[in-house]
Amino acid sequence: MCDNINLSVNCFESRNNTIIESLLEVDDVSFKKLSKNSYSWVPGRADRAHGGFVKIISEDSNDTYFKAFILPRTTKLSFQRENIVDKASNNEFSVMGNADTLNITIENKEVTYKLCPEKIMEPANEVPDYDVQLSEDKPLENTVGSLAPVPVPVPVPLPETETTSEPLSVPNSNSIEESSEPTPAEIPPSTNEGPICRRST
């Protein structure tokens, strides 16, 4: 038990596998360390999170489901105060936004701040994160094995006629059309991120 608390940290709490796996490196190595009885540290994905404490909350025939407390990597934004008004709020704290303004209520006062977009440092050519959401019914890693088998042609017996003297040709393998089943999508390369894969138990 913790009788002397020396550190309190604000974390992002999630029970959504897609969000958890997009922020944390839940790969095969870290997955083997997870359990239902205790939380285990999982490293974060580069530029997204420092890491998080994860445990398994449920399992079924389709997937394993997580709960996580994540320490995300955050970016500071700059604001300019525009207005302060009295507002009865029982000293409750709340944050609301509208367009490019932020309204913070604290100590029975509402303070309005305006975002300073010119202070935001952004790269010139920004690209989206390459996360691939796999469908549950057709996982990417199993798609190749799920392709329907191609039927093998068999020789057709030559009918006995007086006018035909050449054997009947059999189509070779190059003339057989591939299955119409979809092929797995290619995951765009990334130096900082690995693929997000669901696991079945």
GROMACS elastic network, one bead per residue, 0.5 to 0.9 nm:
[ bonds ]
;  ai    aj funct       b0    kb
    2     5     6  0.64849   500
    5     8     6  0.75190   500
    9    71     6  0.84810   500
   10    70     6  0.89133   500
   10    71     6  0.76419   500
   11    52     6  0.83727   500
   11    69     6  0.55750   500
   11    70     6  0.53072   500
   11    71     6  0.52302   500
   11    72     6  0.75687   500
   12    52     6  0.88364   500
   12    68     6  0.79300   500
   12    69     6  0.54816   500
   12    71     6  0.63667   500
   12    72     6  0.71606   500
   13    67     6  0.75294   500
   13    68     6  0.57505   500
   13    70     6  0.62890   500
   14    17     6  0.81295   500
   14    19     6  0.73329   500
   14    20     6  0.67872   500
   14    66     6  0.82785   500
   14    67     6  0.58044   500
   14    68     6  0.54121   500
   14    69     6  0.66512   500
   14    70     6  0.78829   500
   15    19     6  0.81972   500
   15    20     6  0.75243   500
   15    57     6  0.85764   500
   15    65     6  0.76013   500
   15    66     6  0.58437   500
   15    68     6  0.64690   500
   16    19     6  0.54751   500
   16    20     6  0.61375   500
   16    21     6  0.85873   500
   16    65     6  0.77804   500
   16    66     6  0.70887   500
   16    67     6  0.72919   500
   16    68     6  0.86570   500
   17    20     6  0.50113   500
   17    21     6  0.58573   500
   17    22     6  0.83059   500
   17    64     6  0.86444   500
   17    65     6  0.63450   500
   17    66     6  0.61298   500
   17    67     6  0.79767   500
   17   198     6  0.86369   500
   18    21     6  0.53680   500
   18    22     6  0.60966   500
   18    23     6  0.87740   500
   18   133     6  0.78516   500
   18   196     6  0.83814   500
   19    22     6  0.51298   500
   19    23     6  0.63824   500
   19    24     6  0.85788   500
   20    23     6  0.53809   500
   20    24     6  0.58959   500
   20    25     6  0.87045   500
   20    26     6  0.81226   500
   20    52     6  0.89551   500
   20    54     6  0.88392   500
   20    66     6  0.77527   500
   20    67     6  0.79660   500
   20    68     6  0.68350   500
   20    70     6  0.81110   500
   21    24     6  0.51327   500
   21    25     6  0.64414   500
   21    26     6  0.58716   500
   21    27     6  0.88054   500
   21    45     6  0.89239   500
   21   196     6  0.63137   500
   21   197     6  0.83512   500
   22    25     6  0.77675   500
   22    26     6  0.88193   500
   22    44     6  0.89516   500
   22    45     6  0.75539   500
   22    48     6  0.84757   500
   22   131     6  0.71833   500
   22   196     6  0.71355   500
   23    26     6  0.88845   500
   23    43     6  0.89810   500
   23    44     6  0.58732   500
   23    45     6  0.55651   500
   23    46     6  0.85732   500
   23    48     6  0.58447   500
   23    49     6  0.58875   500
   23    50     6  0.88921   500
   23    51     6  0.78008   500
   23    52     6  0.88003   500
   23    70     6  0.80409   500
   23    72     6  0.76983   500
   24    27     6  0.88286   500
   24    42     6  0.64424   500
   24    43     6  0.59126   500
   24    45     6  0.52118   500
   24    46     6  0.89076   500
   24    48     6  0.81711   500
   24    49     6  0.69029   500
   24    50     6  0.83906   500
   24    51     6  0.61039   500
   24    52     6  0.70936   500
   24    70     6  0.81628   500
   25    30     6  0.76556   500
   25    42     6  0.64907   500
   25    43     6  0.57430   500
   25    44     6  0.56236   500
   25    45     6  0.57552   500
   25    51     6  0.82063   500
   25   193     6  0.82183   500
   25   194     6  0.76381   500
   25   196     6  0.84048   500
   26    29     6  0.78769   500
   26    30     6  0.57967   500
   26    31     6  0.60128   500
   26    42     6  0.67720   500
   26    43     6  0.80373   500
   26    44     6  0.86975   500
   26   196     6  0.79015   500
   26   197     6  0.86187   500
   27    30     6  0.55667   500
   27    31     6  0.59240   500
   27    32     6  0.87553   500
   27   194     6  0.83971   500
   27   195     6  0.87601   500
   27   196     6  0.80064   500
   27   197     6  0.79623   500
   28    31     6  0.50255   500
   28    32     6  0.63644   500
   29    32     6  0.56537   500
   29    33     6  0.72357   500
   30    33     6  0.53610   500
   30    34     6  0.68571   500
   30    40     6  0.86187   500
   30    41     6  0.84057   500
   30    42     6  0.63758   500
   30    43     6  0.85572   500
   31    34     6  0.53724   500
   31    35     6  0.86538   500
   31    42     6  0.87715   500
   32    35     6  0.82102   500
   33    40     6  0.70488   500
   34    37     6  0.87768   500
   34    38     6  0.78080   500
   34    39     6  0.72359   500
   34    40     6  0.61459   500
   34    41     6  0.88451   500
   34    54     6  0.70493   500
   34    55     6  0.56466   500
   34    56     6  0.65179   500
   35    38     6  0.61155   500
   35    39     6  0.73364   500
   35    40     6  0.80084   500
   35    54     6  0.85893   500
   35    55     6  0.55775   500
   35    56     6  0.54484   500
   35    57     6  0.84313   500
   36    39     6  0.79483   500
   36    55     6  0.56799   500
   36    57     6  0.58719   500
   36    58     6  0.77721   500
   37    55     6  0.74024   500
   37    56     6  0.79983   500
   37    57     6  0.88996   500
   38    54     6  0.81889   500
   38    55     6  0.61393   500
   38    56     6  0.84855   500
   39    53     6  0.54049   500
   39    54     6  0.50327   500
   39    56     6  0.83499   500
   39    67     6  0.89382   500
   39    68     6  0.82157   500
   40    52     6  0.80038   500
   40    53     6  0.50854   500
   40    54     6  0.52997   500
   40    55     6  0.64442   500
   41    51     6  0.69365   500
   41    52     6  0.55322   500
   41    54     6  0.63273   500
   42    51     6  0.55622   500
   42    52     6  0.54326   500
   42    53     6  0.61773   500
   42    54     6  0.67860   500
   43    49     6  0.79272   500
   43    50     6  0.64740   500
   43    52     6  0.66119   500
   43    53     6  0.89301   500
   44    47     6  0.83392   500
   44    48     6  0.67395   500
   44    52     6  0.68634   500
   44    70     6  0.83727   500
   44    71     6  0.82851   500
   44    72     6  0.80184   500
   45    48     6  0.55131   500
   45    49     6  0.58166   500
   45    50     6  0.73975   500
   45    51     6  0.74960   500
   45   192     6  0.71766   500
   45   193     6  0.64335   500
   45   194     6  0.85740   500
   46    49     6  0.67354   500
   46    50     6  0.78751   500
   46    73     6  0.89779   500
   46   192     6  0.58144   500
   46   193     6  0.71180   500
   47    50     6  0.81788   500
   47    72     6  0.87326   500
   47    73     6  0.64756   500
   47    74     6  0.89205   500
   47   192     6  0.85228   500
   48    51     6  0.87542   500
   48    72     6  0.59462   500
   48    73     6  0.52949   500
   48    74     6  0.79611   500
   49    52     6  0.78299   500
   49    70     6  0.71473   500
   49    71     6  0.57485   500
   49    74     6  0.81671   500
   50    70     6  0.78312   500
   50    71     6  0.56096   500
   50    72     6  0.59020   500
   50    73     6  0.61605   500
   51    69     6  0.87177   500
   51    70     6  0.59639   500
   51    71     6  0.56794   500
   51    72     6  0.71506   500
   51    73     6  0.89888   500
   52    68     6  0.63807   500
   52    69     6  0.53751   500
   52    71     6  0.57164   500
   52    72     6  0.82878   500
   53    67     6  0.83748   500
   53    68     6  0.54990   500
   53    69     6  0.52513   500
   53    70     6  0.64892   500
   53    71     6  0.87655   500
   54    66     6  0.66376   500
   54    67     6  0.57112   500
   54    69     6  0.66184   500
   54    70     6  0.83098   500
   55    65     6  0.86538   500
   55    66     6  0.57258   500
   55    67     6  0.56240   500
   55    68     6  0.66200   500
   56    59     6  0.77533   500
   56    64     6  0.70232   500
   56    65     6  0.58480   500
   56    67     6  0.63405   500
   56    68     6  0.88793   500
   57    64     6  0.80637   500
   57    65     6  0.58879   500
   57    66     6  0.55193   500
   57    67     6  0.63026   500
   58    63     6  0.87618   500
   58    64     6  0.62337   500
   58    65     6  0.53192   500
   58    66     6  0.72738   500
   59    62     6  0.78707   500
   59    63     6  0.60516   500
   59    65     6  0.59898   500
   59   200     6  0.86014   500
   59   201     6  0.72606   500
   60    63     6  0.56987   500
   60    64     6  0.65736   500
   60    65     6  0.85527   500
   60   200     6  0.79777   500
   60   201     6  0.70715   500
   61    64     6  0.84228   500
   61   200     6  0.65485   500
   61   201     6  0.62049   500
   62   136     6  0.75820   500
   62   137     6  0.88944   500
   62   198     6  0.88508   500
   62   199     6  0.78207   500
   62   200     6  0.53908   500
   62   201     6  0.71550   500
   63   136     6  0.86254   500
   63   198     6  0.66515   500
   63   199     6  0.55299   500
   63   201     6  0.63217   500
   64   198     6  0.78944   500
   64   199     6  0.63928   500
   64   200     6  0.64817   500
   64   201     6  0.67587   500
   71    74     6  0.89441   500
   76   120     6  0.86019   500
   77   115     6  0.75395   500
   77   116     6  0.76581   500
   77   117     6  0.82584   500
   77   119     6  0.75174   500
   77   120     6  0.67557   500
   78   114     6  0.85622   500
   78   115     6  0.62437   500
   78   116     6  0.55832   500
   78   117     6  0.77941   500
   78   119     6  0.65374   500
   78   120     6  0.77581   500
   79   101     6  0.84437   500
   79   102     6  0.84096   500
   79   113     6  0.56973   500
   79   114     6  0.52397   500
   79   116     6  0.53765   500
   79   117     6  0.86770   500
   80   112     6  0.85292   500
   80   113     6  0.52835   500
   80   114     6  0.51604   500
   80   115     6  0.65864   500
   80   116     6  0.69205   500
   81    84     6  0.82091   500
   81   111     6  0.72794   500
   81   112     6  0.59809   500
   81   114     6  0.63265   500
   82   111     6  0.76727   500
   82   112     6  0.55441   500
   82   113     6  0.54751   500
   82   114     6  0.66751   500
   83   110     6  0.81142   500
   83   111     6  0.57634   500
   83   112     6  0.50770   500
   83   113     6  0.72435   500
   84   109     6  0.67923   500
   84   110     6  0.57153   500
   84   112     6  0.63873   500
   85   108     6  0.87825   500
   85   109     6  0.56709   500
   85   110     6  0.53583   500
   85   111     6  0.66364   500
   85   112     6  0.86679   500
   86   108     6  0.60548   500
   86   110     6  0.62264   500
   86   111     6  0.88397   500
   87   105     6  0.77143   500
   87   106     6  0.88423   500
   87   107     6  0.86270   500
   87   110     6  0.59932   500
   88    91     6  0.76262   500
   88   107     6  0.85833   500
   88   109     6  0.72664   500
   89    92     6  0.55250   500
   89    93     6  0.80019   500
   89   105     6  0.76704   500
   89   106     6  0.78477   500
   89   107     6  0.75981   500
   89   108     6  0.51976   500
   89   109     6  0.78894   500
   90    93     6  0.89472   500
   90   107     6  0.77474   500
   90   108     6  0.65857   500
   91   105     6  0.83497   500
   91   106     6  0.60893   500
   91   108     6  0.52764   500
   91   109     6  0.84820   500
   92   105     6  0.73444   500
   92   106     6  0.62356   500
   92   107     6  0.69800   500
   92   108     6  0.75126   500
   93   104     6  0.74674   500
   93   105     6  0.55026   500
   93   107     6  0.75157   500
   93   108     6  0.87251   500
   94   103     6  0.81927   500
   94   104     6  0.58897   500
   94   105     6  0.51875   500
   94   106     6  0.70016   500
   95   102     6  0.71934   500
   95   103     6  0.58083   500
   95   105     6  0.64532   500
   96   101     6  0.86690   500
   96   102     6  0.59781   500
   96   103     6  0.50972   500
   96   104     6  0.65128   500
   96   105     6  0.84827   500
   97   100     6  0.74152   500
   97   101     6  0.57228   500
   97   103     6  0.57890   500
   97   104     6  0.85674   500
   98   101     6  0.53568   500
   98   102     6  0.65268   500
   98   103     6  0.79675   500
   99   102     6  0.83448   500
  100   113     6  0.85992   500
  100   114     6  0.60100   500
  100   115     6  0.55012   500
  100   116     6  0.85821   500
  100   117     6  0.89206   500
  101   112     6  0.67269   500
  101   113     6  0.54758   500
  101   115     6  0.59076   500
  102   111     6  0.81165   500
  102   112     6  0.57268   500
  102   113     6  0.50622   500
  102   114     6  0.63346   500
  102   115     6  0.75379   500
  103   110     6  0.64604   500
  103   111     6  0.56320   500
  103   113     6  0.63793   500
  103   114     6  0.89471   500
  104   109     6  0.81565   500
  104   110     6  0.55635   500
  104   111     6  0.52462   500
  104   112     6  0.65581   500
  104   113     6  0.80890   500
  105   108     6  0.66992   500
  105   109     6  0.55354   500
  105   111     6  0.62961   500
  105   112     6  0.88468   500
  106   109     6  0.54520   500
  106   110     6  0.65106   500
  106   111     6  0.80806   500
  107   110     6  0.84074   500
  115   118     6  0.89389   500
  115   119     6  0.89868   500
  116   119     6  0.57767   500
  116   120     6  0.75018   500
  117   120     6  0.54014   500
  117   121     6  0.88547   500
  118   121     6  0.79414   500
  122   125     6  0.86530   500
  122   126     6  0.77615   500
  123   126     6  0.57780   500
  127   130     6  0.87698   500
  128   131     6  0.88770   500
  129   190     6  0.89386   500
  129   193     6  0.89690   500
  130   187     6  0.79259   500
  130   188     6  0.66406   500
  130   189     6  0.80901   500
  130   190     6  0.74113   500
  130   193     6  0.81955   500
  130   195     6  0.89145   500
  131   187     6  0.83844   500
  131   188     6  0.87859   500
  131   193     6  0.84886   500
  131   194     6  0.87314   500
  131   195     6  0.71733   500
  131   196     6  0.71602   500
  132   187     6  0.70431   500
  132   188     6  0.88883   500
  132   195     6  0.71855   500
  132   196     6  0.68671   500
  132   197     6  0.89380   500
  133   196     6  0.74707   500
  133   197     6  0.85035   500
  134   137     6  0.86932   500
  134   138     6  0.74818   500
  134   139     6  0.57946   500
  134   140     6  0.64031   500
  134   196     6  0.80868   500
  134   197     6  0.73707   500
  134   198     6  0.78101   500
  135   138     6  0.55645   500
  135   139     6  0.58673   500
  135   140     6  0.79884   500
  136   139     6  0.59374   500
  136   198     6  0.79972   500
  138   141     6  0.86254   500
  138   142     6  0.70412   500
  138   143     6  0.63466   500
  138   146     6  0.86509   500
  139   142     6  0.55086   500
  139   143     6  0.62771   500
  139   184     6  0.88145   500
  139   197     6  0.81140   500
  139   198     6  0.78067   500
  140   143     6  0.53920   500
  140   144     6  0.80894   500
  140   183     6  0.89981   500
  140   184     6  0.58017   500
  140   185     6  0.73371   500
  140   197     6  0.82191   500
  141   144     6  0.71888   500
  141   145     6  0.84558   500
  141   184     6  0.78695   500
  141   197     6  0.83849   500
  142   145     6  0.55464   500
  142   146     6  0.63880   500
  142   184     6  0.86811   500
  143   146     6  0.50973   500
  143   147     6  0.67600   500
  143   181     6  0.89499   500
  143   182     6  0.80242   500
  143   183     6  0.68375   500
  143   184     6  0.59463   500
  144   147     6  0.57509   500
  144   183     6  0.68976   500
  144   184     6  0.69311   500
  145   148     6  0.84419   500
  146   149     6  0.88298   500
  146   181     6  0.84558   500
  147   150     6  0.88563   500
  147   179     6  0.68693   500
  147   180     6  0.85075   500
  147   181     6  0.59862   500
  147   182     6  0.80756   500
  147   183     6  0.82400   500
  148   179     6  0.62555   500
  148   180     6  0.84410   500
  148   181     6  0.71190   500
  149   179     6  0.75009   500
  150   176     6  0.78580   500
  150   177     6  0.81113   500
  150   178     6  0.70475   500
  150   179     6  0.67026   500
  151   176     6  0.85477   500
  152   173     6  0.83500   500
  152   176     6  0.86741   500
  153   156     6  0.89676   500
  153   170     6  0.74337   500
  153   171     6  0.72693   500
  153   172     6  0.82459   500
  153   173     6  0.84988   500
  153   176     6  0.87206   500
  154   170     6  0.74282   500
  155   158     6  0.89471   500
  155   168     6  0.81754   500
  155   169     6  0.79099   500
  155   170     6  0.58606   500
  155   171     6  0.88820   500
  156   159     6  0.89635   500
  156   168     6  0.71157   500
  156   169     6  0.83419   500
  156   170     6  0.74042   500
  157   167     6  0.88725   500
  157   168     6  0.77221   500
  158   161     6  0.86625   500
  158   164     6  0.88436   500
  158   166     6  0.89076   500
  158   167     6  0.65649   500
  158   168     6  0.61932   500
  159   164     6  0.84290   500
  160   163     6  0.89478   500
  160   164     6  0.79137   500
  161   164     6  0.58377   500
  161   165     6  0.81975   500
  162   165     6  0.74996   500
  164   167     6  0.80681   500
  166   169     6  0.87485   500
  169   172     6  0.89035   500
  171   174     6  0.79009   500
  171   175     6  0.62096   500
  171   176     6  0.76974   500
  172   175     6  0.58046   500
  172   176     6  0.73070   500
  173   176     6  0.54136   500
  173   177     6  0.87234   500
  174   177     6  0.78816   500
  177   180     6  0.85044   500
  178   181     6  0.84708   500
  179   182     6  0.82501   500
  180   183     6  0.87255   500
  182   185     6  0.86478   500
  186   189     6  0.89304   500
  187   190     6  0.88708   500
  187   195     6  0.76016   500
  189   193     6  0.84945   500
  189   194     6  0.87371   500
  190   193     6  0.56083   500
  190   194     6  0.72855   500
  191   194     6  0.81314   500
  193   196     6  0.88508   500
